[in-house]
């Protein structure tokens, strides 16, 4: 009977689909459902759904309310749901209609078809099918801009269905449109954990983010893809393009932001770091043409550099420094032309010049409270950041000196390049000028490191104090800088050789330790010697430095006068030896180049000071001789005299401790003062006075 009726139903469909649906619905409700014909009932329901979802000229659409009402009647009459197998067949028909309606743009009708498919008659559909239908509803509601309804549907999903990758993707799309930043962030993190070899969802999310979210959110997604793939990007993904797009989105996000967002800056540095590492690993790669690799490397190099320069005054220094570092770390292909390599040297010199200045500013700022968060990441990459104030300043100053040396190396490389004939002299001169400008900063760095105890910076290599400082002065002199550079060096040396009276003891504060007198005087002597060979040297400037050095040694000698003579005799001889050398320099300067006047007042001061030194030595030697005689009288009269050993060093030491030596030097300086009365000389009055006093003391000068 059922077979015959179903046969007539198919014939009736040819005449009228709507009449066929009504007849079949009545037959199921009145005849099949109340009985035990479950198989026939399921077949009839499938046929009914087939009729409802079929397309024909007469019946292009179905009243979905009547359709849902029909399912309600069937379920009430039958009191059970379709079996899993029958449900699967029914959902195939319904899904086909849902997809067709969705593609036609009828999102509201597609939503209603989905709601029909979720009828309790199909409760054996299984989680996967139910989730698929729910997601289609959410997609339709999002497209219809019914965001509250979409959110409600999403929240009603079971926890398992919410965790489906497509559900997470839809949640991200919804969060973007609702402006829910927190939900977008959490969903993005969840999307990144999906195991999808091609990351289709992440790429789709990028499109959503750029269209409905912010540039920063799009960049976040691309960065997630880079982090996920690391060094194993599929062949169909162009890593250069991915890096460039991510950087562009972040740069757009920076330009659009009203306030400074350090998270964006941090991510921008991170993407350029990834780019630099990628170019290093691709130096010998043949996956792309040389021209394409050069083009992409240039873009990455210039983009990071130009961004750093553009925001030099407004961004925290750590981000600018890091961007400049990553710009230098971009490696061009190994087979790049020599001209490209030369251009790289020029670019790196420019970037490191700015870095050296910024590092100096940061090192000076670290003299007071300086949080470790302000330290550029590239200053300690691969290691723990320095913690103490001294460690931070030492680390920063070491980098200043390193950048200074690297810029010199870039200049040398350009001069030695096989393509050196094509390198413009203006370029080489510009690099030399940068070295001259940075020389005082590099010397400041070396000076700080030389005055820092190695115990306070255990993880850093010790510095050879005087040798490194002397080398820096020699380098500076060879650069033939302006006289102002000499003055800056001298000011730093003299400042480092003295300390404020209320300052902590040098042993307690390594950053304020006093530069040894011998080192100070040797360095000043080098400056005076270099200034003497300067085309426009200034005697008055050198004269002031001579006075400072002499005064430093004499002040130190006076401060030790209360101590036992044996304790500091060696240091005193060394200090006086330095005064002897530097006053010899002064004497030579005063005697030479008549067009350059050695200041008269400085000559007068020097002559008087050195003669007073001679008197002091004479007085102290007299006291020492008297004390030694008394001791000798009480000693062993049978003691044999010690054998005298005469050496050049001993003779020199004896000379600088001799009063006659300094009296003679004072008279020599006074004689220079008497030579030219037209330039302020005293016509020999001071020289005559000093000679008379020497004669009274029986000194042959």
TORLUM-156459 format. One record per residue (C-alpha): x, z, y; residue in three letters. Coordinates in steps of 0.2 Angstrom, whole numbers, padded with zeros to 4 digits, always signed. Example, Ala and Ser with C-alpha at 12.3 -4.5 7.8 and 13.67 -1.06 7.14 Angstrom:
// TORLUM-156459
+0062+0039-0022ALA/+0068+0036-0005SER/
// end
This chain:
// TORLUM-156459
+0000+0000+0000UNK/+0014+0005+0012UNK/+0023-0011+0008UNK/+0008-0022+0012UNK/+0005-0013+0028UNK/+0023-0015+0034UNK/+0022-0033+0029UNK/+0007-0036+0041UNK/+0016-0026+0055UNK/+0030-0039+0055UNK/+0017-0053+0055UNK/+0008-0044+0070UNK/+0024-0043+0080UNK/+0024-0062+0081UNK/+0007-0061+0090UNK/+0009-0045+0101UNK/+0024-0033+0101UNK/+0014-0020+0111UNK/-0001-0020+0099UNK/+0011-0019+0084UNK/+0019-0004+0092UNK/+0002+0005+0094UNK/-0003+0000+0076UNK/+0013+0006+0068UNK/+0013+0022+0078UNK/-0005+0026+0073UNK/-0001+0022+0055UNK/+0014+0034+0055UNK/+0005+0048+0063UNK/-0011+0047+0053UNK/-0005+0041+0036UNK/+0013+0042+0033UNK/+0018+0059+0041UNK/+0005+0070+0034UNK/+0009+0064+0016UNK/+0025+0066+0007UNK/+0031+0048+0009UNK/+0047+0054+0018UNK/+0056+0038+0014UNK/+0042+0027+0020UNK/+0040+0038+0036UNK/+0058+0036+0040UNK/+0058+0017+0037UNK/+0042+0016+0048UNK/+0050+0026+0062UNK/+0066+0015+0062UNK/+0055+0000+0062UNK/+0045+0007+0077UNK/+0061+0010+0086UNK/+0067-0008+0082UNK/+0051-0014+0090UNK/+0053-0003+0105UNK/+0071-0008+0109UNK/+0069-0026+0105UNK/+0068-0039+0119UNK/+0055-0052+0120UNK/+0047-0063+0133UNK/+0030-0053+0132UNK/+0038-0036+0131UNK/+0054-0034+0141UNK/+0052-0016+0144UNK/+0043-0001+0137UNK/+0034+0013+0145UNK/+0047+0027+0141UNK/+0035+0041+0144UNK/+0023+0034+0131UNK/+0038+0031+0120UNK/+0043+0049+0121UNK/+0025+0054+0119UNK/+0025+0044+0103UNK/+0040+0053+0096UNK/+0032+0070+0101UNK/+0016+0065+0090UNK/+0026+0059+0076UNK/+0037+0075+0076UNK/+0021+0086+0077UNK/+0013+0077+0063UNK/+0028+0076+0052UNK/+0036+0093+0057UNK/+0053+0088+0052UNK/+0068+0077+0059UNK/+0075+0061+0053UNK/+0089+0063+0040UNK/+0107+0060+0046UNK/+0107+0043+0038UNK/+0091+0038+0046UNK/+0096+0046+0063UNK/+0112+0036+0063UNK/+0102+0019+0061UNK/+0090+0024+0074UNK/+0104+0029+0086UNK/+0112+0012+0084UNK/+0096+0004+0090UNK/+0094+0016+0104UNK/+0112+0015+0110UNK/+0111-0004+0110UNK/+0097-0003+0122UNK/+0105+0010+0132UNK/+0121+0000+0134UNK/+0111-0016+0139UNK/+0101-0007+0152UNK/+0117+0002+0159UNK/+0126-0015+0160UNK/+0111-0022+0170UNK/+0113-0009+0183UNK/+0097+0000+0179UNK/+0106+0018+0178UNK/+0089+0028+0180UNK/+0081+0018+0165UNK/+0097+0020+0155UNK/+0097+0039+0159UNK/+0079+0040+0152UNK/+0083+0030+0136UNK/+0097+0043+0134UNK/+0085+0057+0135UNK/+0074+0049+0122UNK/+0089+0048+0111UNK/+0091+0066+0112UNK/+0073+0070+0106UNK/+0072+0083+0093UNK/+0067+0070+0080UNK/+0085+0065+0080UNK/+0092+0083+0079UNK/+0103+0078+0064UNK/+0113+0066+0075UNK/+0128+0077+0075UNK/+0140+0083+0088UNK/+0149+0067+0091UNK/+0133+0056+0094UNK/+0125+0070+0105UNK/+0141+0071+0115UNK/+0142+0052+0117UNK/+0124+0052+0124UNK/+0126+0067+0135UNK/+0142+0059+0143UNK/+0132+0043+0146UNK/+0119+0053+0155UNK/+0132+0061+0166UNK/+0140+0044+0170UNK/+0123+0037+0175UNK/+0120+0053+0186UNK/+0137+0051+0194UNK/+0134+0033+0198UNK/+0118+0037+0205UNK/+0126+0051+0216UNK/+0115+0064+0208UNK/+0130+0076+0207UNK/+0120+0092+0205UNK/+0111+0084+0190UNK/+0127+0078+0183UNK/+0135+0095+0184UNK/+0120+0103+0176UNK/+0121+0091+0162UNK/+0139+0095+0160UNK/+0137+0113+0160UNK/+0123+0112+0146UNK/+0135+0104+0134UNK/+0142+0114+0120UNK/+0160+0121+0122UNK/+0166+0109+0108UNK/+0158+0093+0117UNK/+0165+0099+0134UNK/+0183+0098+0127UNK/+0181+0080+0122UNK/+0193+0069+0131UNK/+0180+0059+0139UNK/+0170+0074+0144UNK/+0186+0081+0153UNK/+0188+0064+0162UNK/+0170+0065+0168UNK/+0172+0082+0174UNK/+0187+0077+0184UNK/+0177+0062+0191UNK/+0163+0074+0196UNK/+0175+0087+0203UNK/+0182+0074+0214UNK/+0166+0068+0221UNK/+0160+0086+0224UNK/+0176+0091+0232UNK/+0179+0105+0220UNK/+0198+0106+0222UNK/+0200+0120+0209UNK/+0190+0112+0196UNK/+0200+0096+0199UNK/+0216+0105+0197UNK/+0211+0113+0181UNK/+0203+0097+0173UNK/+0219+0087+0178UNK/+0230+0100+0168UNK/+0218+0098+0154UNK/+0218+0079+0155UNK/+0237+0079+0154UNK/+0237+0088+0137UNK/+0227+0074+0129UNK/+0236+0065+0115UNK/+0234+0047+0120UNK/+0249+0035+0118UNK/+0243+0024+0132UNK/+0236+0037+0143UNK/+0221+0026+0147UNK/+0211+0041+0154UNK/+0225+0047+0165UNK/+0227+0029+0172UNK/+0208+0028+0174UNK/+0208+0045+0183UNK/+0221+0038+0195UNK/+0209+0025+0201UNK/+0196+0038+0203UNK/+0207+0050+0213UNK/+0213+0036+0225UNK/+0195+0030+0227UNK/+0185+0047+0228UNK/+0199+0060+0230UNK/+0215+0061+0240UNK/+0231+0051+0239UNK/+0239+0068+0233UNK/+0228+0069+0218UNK/+0232+0051+0213UNK/+0250+0055+0214UNK/+0248+0071+0204UNK/+0240+0060+0190UNK/+0254+0048+0190UNK/+0267+0062+0190UNK/+0258+0069+0175UNK/+0261+0052+0166UNK/+0279+0052+0170UNK/+0281+0070+0165UNK/+0272+0066+0148UNK/+0282+0051+0144UNK/+0299+0057+0151UNK/+0311+0044+0145UNK/+0300+0035+0132UNK/+0288+0024+0143UNK/+0280+0010+0133UNK/+0286-0007+0136UNK/+0270-0013+0145UNK/+0273+0001+0158UNK/+0284-0004+0173UNK/+0293+0013+0176UNK/+0300+0007+0193UNK/+0282+0002+0198UNK/+0275+0018+0192UNK/+0289+0028+0202UNK/+0286+0018+0218UNK/+0267+0020+0217UNK/+0268+0038+0215UNK/+0280+0040+0229UNK/+0269+0029+0240UNK/+0254+0039+0237UNK/+0263+0055+0241UNK/+0270+0048+0257UNK/+0253+0043+0262UNK/+0247+0060+0258UNK/+0260+0068+0269UNK/+0255+0056+0283UNK/+0237+0060+0281UNK/+0239+0079+0280UNK/+0234+0089+0296UNK/+0246+0103+0291UNK/+0262+0105+0282UNK/+0259+0106+0264UNK/+0274+0112+0255UNK/+0267+0108+0238UNK/+0266+0089+0243UNK/+0284+0090+0249UNK/+0290+0099+0233UNK/+0281+0085+0222UNK/+0289+0072+0234UNK/+0306+0078+0230UNK/+0302+0079+0212UNK/+0297+0061+0211UNK/+0313+0055+0219UNK/+0323+0066+0208UNK/+0314+0058+0193UNK/+0318+0041+0201UNK/+0336+0045+0203UNK/+0338+0051+0185UNK/+0329+0035+0179UNK/+0341+0024+0189UNK/+0356+0033+0181UNK/+0349+0029+0164UNK/+0345+0011+0167UNK/+0362+0006+0174UNK/+0366-0004+0159UNK/+0348-0009+0155UNK/+0344-0027+0153UNK/+0325-0025+0152UNK/+0323-0032+0169UNK/+0332-0045+0180UNK/+0347-0039+0191UNK/+0338-0045+0206UNK/+0322-0034+0202UNK/+0332-0019+0198UNK/+0342-0020+0214UNK/+0326-0022+0224UNK/+0318-0007+0216UNK/+0334+0004+0218UNK/+0335-0001+0236UNK/+0317+0004+0240UNK/+0319+0021+0231UNK/+0336+0024+0240UNK/+0329+0019+0257UNK/+0312+0027+0255UNK/+0319+0045+0252UNK/+0332+0043+0266UNK/+0320+0037+0279UNK/+0308+0050+0275UNK/+0321+0064+0277UNK/+0326+0057+0293UNK/+0308+0054+0299UNK/+0304+0072+0296UNK/+0321+0080+0300UNK/+0314+0090+0315UNK/+0298+0096+0307UNK/+0301+0099+0288UNK/+0310+0114+0281UNK/+0328+0110+0279UNK/+0328+0112+0260UNK/+0316+0097+0258UNK/+0326+0086+0269UNK/+0342+0090+0261UNK/+0335+0087+0243UNK/+0328+0070+0248UNK/+0345+0065+0255UNK/+0353+0071+0239UNK/+0342+0061+0228UNK/+0344+0046+0239UNK/+0363+0047+0236UNK/+0359+0049+0217UNK/+0350+0033+0215UNK/+0362+0022+0205UNK/+0363+0003+0206UNK/+0365-0007+0190UNK/+0383-0007+0184UNK/+0384-0026+0186UNK/+0379-0025+0205UNK/+0389-0036+0217UNK/+0404-0028+0226UNK/+0394-0030+0242UNK/+0380-0019+0235UNK/+0393-0006+0230UNK/+0400-0006+0248UNK/+0383-0004+0255UNK/+0380+0011+0244UNK/+0396+0019+0251UNK/+0390+0017+0268UNK/+0373+0024+0264UNK/+0380+0039+0255UNK/+0391+0043+0270UNK/+0376+0043+0282UNK/+0366+0054+0271UNK/+0380+0066+0267UNK/+0384+0067+0285UNK/+0366+0074+0289UNK/+0367+0085+0274UNK/+0384+0093+0280UNK/+0376+0097+0297UNK/+0360+0105+0289UNK/+0370+0115+0276UNK/+0380+0122+0290UNK/+0364+0127+0300UNK/+0357+0135+0284UNK/+0374+0144+0280UNK/+0374+0151+0298UNK/+0355+0156+0296UNK/+0360+0165+0280UNK/+0370+0178+0290UNK/+0354+0187+0293UNK/+0339+0189+0282UNK/+0337+0173+0272UNK/+0325+0172+0257UNK/+0332+0163+0241UNK/+0317+0151+0242UNK/+0325+0143+0257UNK/+0340+0137+0247UNK/+0339+0119+0243UNK/+0336+0116+0224UNK/+0350+0103+0224UNK/+0362+0117+0230UNK/+0362+0126+0213UNK/+0354+0113+0201UNK/+0357+0119+0183UNK/+0361+0136+0188UNK/+0353+0152+0194UNK/+0351+0153+0213UNK/+0363+0164+0222UNK/+0356+0181+0227UNK/+0367+0191+0238UNK/+0369+0186+0256UNK/+0388+0183+0253UNK/+0384+0172+0238UNK/+0371+0162+0247UNK/+0383+0159+0262UNK/+0398+0155+0251UNK/+0387+0142+0240UNK/+0381+0134+0256UNK/+0398+0133+0264UNK/+0406+0126+0249UNK/+0394+0112+0249UNK/+0398+0109+0267UNK/+0416+0106+0263UNK/+0412+0096+0248UNK/+0401+0084+0258UNK/+0415+0082+0271UNK/+0427+0078+0257UNK/+0415+0065+0249UNK/+0413+0056+0266UNK/+0431+0054+0267UNK/+0431+0047+0249UNK/+0418+0035+0254UNK/+0428+0029+0269UNK/+0444+0027+0257UNK/+0433+0017+0245UNK/+0428+0005+0258UNK/+0446+0002+0264UNK/+0452-0001+0246UNK/+0437-0012+0241UNK/+0441-0029+0235UNK/+0428-0034+0248UNK/+0437-0024+0262UNK/+0440-0040+0273UNK/+0421-0042+0275UNK/+0418-0024+0279UNK/+0416-0023+0298UNK/+0429-0012+0307UNK/+0414-0004+0317UNK/+0408+0003+0300UNK/+0425+0011+0296UNK/+0426+0018+0313UNK/+0409+0025+0312UNK/+0413+0034+0296UNK/+0430+0040+0304UNK/+0420+0047+0319UNK/+0408+0056+0307UNK/+0423+0064+0299UNK/+0430+0070+0316UNK/+0413+0077+0320UNK/+0412+0086+0304UNK/+0430+0093+0304UNK/+0426+0109+0314UNK/+0411+0112+0302UNK/+0422+0110+0287UNK/+0435+0121+0294UNK/+0421+0134+0298UNK/+0417+0133+0279UNK/+0434+0135+0273UNK/+0438+0149+0285UNK/+0422+0158+0279UNK/+0428+0156+0261UNK/+0445+0161+0265UNK/+0439+0177+0272UNK/+0427+0181+0257UNK/+0433+0192+0243UNK/+0432+0183+0226UNK/+0424+0199+0219UNK/+0409+0196+0229UNK/+0406+0178+0223UNK/+0411+0180+0204UNK/+0404+0163+0199UNK/+0414+0153+0211UNK/+0431+0147+0210UNK/+0444+0156+0222UNK/+0450+0147+0237UNK/+0469+0146+0242UNK/+0467+0154+0259UNK/+0481+0149+0270UNK/+0485+0133+0261UNK/+0467+0126+0262UNK/+0466+0131+0280UNK/+0483+0123+0284UNK/+0478+0107+0275UNK/+0462+0106+0286UNK/+0472+0108+0302UNK/+0484+0094+0296UNK/+0469+0083+0292UNK/+0461+0086+0308UNK/+0477+0082+0318UNK/+0479+0066+0308UNK/+0462+0060+0313UNK/+0468+0060+0331UNK/+0452+0069+0338UNK/+0448+0073+0356UNK/+0455+0089+0363UNK/+0438+0097+0362UNK/+0441+0097+0343UNK/+0457+0106+0345UNK/+0449+0119+0356UNK/+0435+0122+0343UNK/+0448+0125+0329UNK/+0458+0137+0340UNK/+0442+0147+0345UNK/+0437+0149+0327UNK/+0455+0154+0321UNK/+0457+0167+0335UNK/+0439+0173+0332UNK/+0443+0176+0314UNK/+0459+0185+0318UNK/+0450+0199+0328UNK/+0435+0210+0325UNK/+0424+0220+0336UNK/+0428+0238+0338UNK/+0411+0243+0331UNK/+0411+0231+0316UNK/+0413+0237+0298UNK/+0430+0238+0291UNK/+0436+0222+0283UNK/+0437+0230+0266UNK/+0418+0234+0267UNK/+0412+0217+0274UNK/+0421+0202+0267UNK/+0411+0190+0278UNK/+0420+0199+0294UNK/+0437+0202+0286UNK/+0451+0198+0298UNK/+0462+0183+0296UNK/+0480+0188+0293UNK/+0491+0188+0308UNK/+0504+0176+0300UNK/+0490+0164+0295UNK/+0483+0165+0312UNK/+0499+0161+0321UNK/+0504+0148+0309UNK/+0488+0138+0311UNK/+0489+0140+0330UNK/+0507+0134+0330UNK/+0500+0118+0320UNK/+0487+0115+0333UNK/+0500+0117+0347UNK/+0511+0105+0338UNK/+0497+0092+0335UNK/+0491+0094+0353UNK/+0509+0090+0359UNK/+0508+0073+0351UNK/+0491+0070+0358UNK/+0491+0055+0371UNK/+0482+0066+0383UNK/+0488+0083+0378UNK/+0484+0098+0389UNK/+0498+0111+0392UNK/+0486+0123+0400UNK/+0475+0123+0384UNK/+0490+0126+0373UNK/+0497+0139+0385UNK/+0481+0150+0383UNK/+0483+0149+0364UNK/+0501+0154+0365UNK/+0496+0169+0375UNK/+0482+0174+0362UNK/+0494+0173+0348UNK/+0508+0183+0356UNK/+0495+0196+0362UNK/+0488+0197+0344UNK/+0505+0201+0336UNK/+0509+0213+0350UNK/+0493+0222+0349UNK/+0495+0224+0330UNK/+0513+0230+0332UNK/+0507+0243+0345UNK/+0493+0249+0333UNK/+0505+0252+0320UNK/+0518+0261+0331UNK/+0512+0278+0325UNK/+0516+0275+0307UNK/+0532+0276+0298UNK/+0544+0262+0302UNK/+0547+0258+0283UNK/+0529+0255+0279UNK/+0526+0239+0290UNK/+0544+0233+0293UNK/+0542+0218+0283UNK/+0526+0213+0291UNK/+0533+0217+0308UNK/+0548+0205+0305UNK/+0535+0192+0299UNK/+0524+0194+0315UNK/+0539+0194+0326UNK/+0546+0178+0317UNK/+0529+0170+0321UNK/+0530+0174+0339UNK/+0548+0167+0340UNK/+0542+0151+0333UNK/+0527+0149+0344UNK/+0536+0154+0360UNK/+0549+0141+0355UNK/+0534+0128+0354UNK/+0529+0135+0371UNK/+0547+0133+0378UNK/+0548+0115+0372UNK/+0531+0111+0379UNK/+0536+0118+0396UNK/+0553+0108+0396UNK/+0545+0092+0391UNK/+0534+0079+0399UNK/+0536+0083+0417UNK/+0519+0075+0421UNK/+0510+0089+0411UNK/+0512+0105+0420UNK/+0513+0121+0410UNK/+0504+0134+0420UNK/+0515+0144+0431UNK/+0505+0160+0428UNK/+0507+0158+0409UNK/+0526+0156+0410UNK/+0527+0172+0421UNK/+0516+0181+0409UNK/+0526+0175+0394UNK/+0543+0179+0402UNK/+0538+0197+0407UNK/+0529+0200+0390UNK/+0544+0195+0380UNK/+0556+0205+0391UNK/+0545+0220+0389UNK/+0546+0217+0370UNK/+0565+0217+0371UNK/+0564+0234+0380UNK/+0552+0241+0367UNK/+0563+0236+0352UNK/+0578+0243+0361UNK/+0570+0260+0363UNK/+0564+0260+0345UNK/+0581+0255+0339UNK/+0589+0269+0348UNK/+0577+0282+0341UNK/+0580+0275+0324UNK/+0599+0276+0325UNK/+0598+0294+0331UNK/+0587+0299+0316UNK/+0598+0289+0304UNK/+0614+0298+0311UNK/+0607+0315+0308UNK/+0602+0311+0291UNK/+0619+0303+0287UNK/+0628+0319+0293UNK/+0618+0330+0280UNK/+0620+0318+0266UNK/+0634+0316+0253UNK/+0650+0312+0263UNK/+0658+0305+0247UNK/+0644+0291+0245UNK/+0651+0274+0245UNK/+0644+0262+0258UNK/+0632+0249+0250UNK/+0638+0231+0249UNK/+0632+0220+0263UNK/+0622+0204+0257UNK/+0621+0191+0271UNK/+0608+0178+0269UNK/+0599+0166+0281UNK/+0583+0176+0279UNK/+0591+0192+0282UNK/+0600+0185+0298UNK/+0583+0178+0304UNK/+0575+0195+0301UNK/+0589+0203+0310UNK/+0587+0191+0325UNK/+0569+0194+0328UNK/+0571+0213+0328UNK/+0585+0211+0340UNK/+0581+0216+0359UNK/+0594+0203+0365UNK/+0585+0189+0356UNK/+0569+0192+0366UNK/+0578+0195+0382UNK/+0586+0179+0380UNK/+0570+0170+0376UNK/+0562+0178+0392UNK/+0576+0172+0403UNK/+0575+0154+0395UNK/+0556+0154+0400UNK/+0560+0161+0417UNK/+0573+0147+0420UNK/+0560+0134+0416UNK/+0549+0142+0430UNK/+0563+0141+0442UNK/+0566+0122+0439UNK/+0553+0114+0450UNK/+0547+0124+0465UNK/+0535+0110+0469UNK/+0524+0114+0455UNK/+0523+0133+0458UNK/+0540+0138+0453UNK/+0548+0154+0460UNK/+0565+0147+0464UNK/+0573+0157+0451UNK/+0568+0174+0457UNK/+0561+0180+0440UNK/+0576+0173+0430UNK/+0588+0182+0442UNK/+0579+0199+0440UNK/+0579+0198+0421UNK/+0597+0194+0421UNK/+0602+0208+0432UNK/+0592+0220+0420UNK/+0601+0213+0405UNK/+0618+0216+0413UNK/+0614+0234+0415UNK/+0610+0235+0397UNK/+0625+0225+0393UNK/+0615+0211+0385UNK/+0624+0194+0384UNK/+0610+0182+0388UNK/
// end
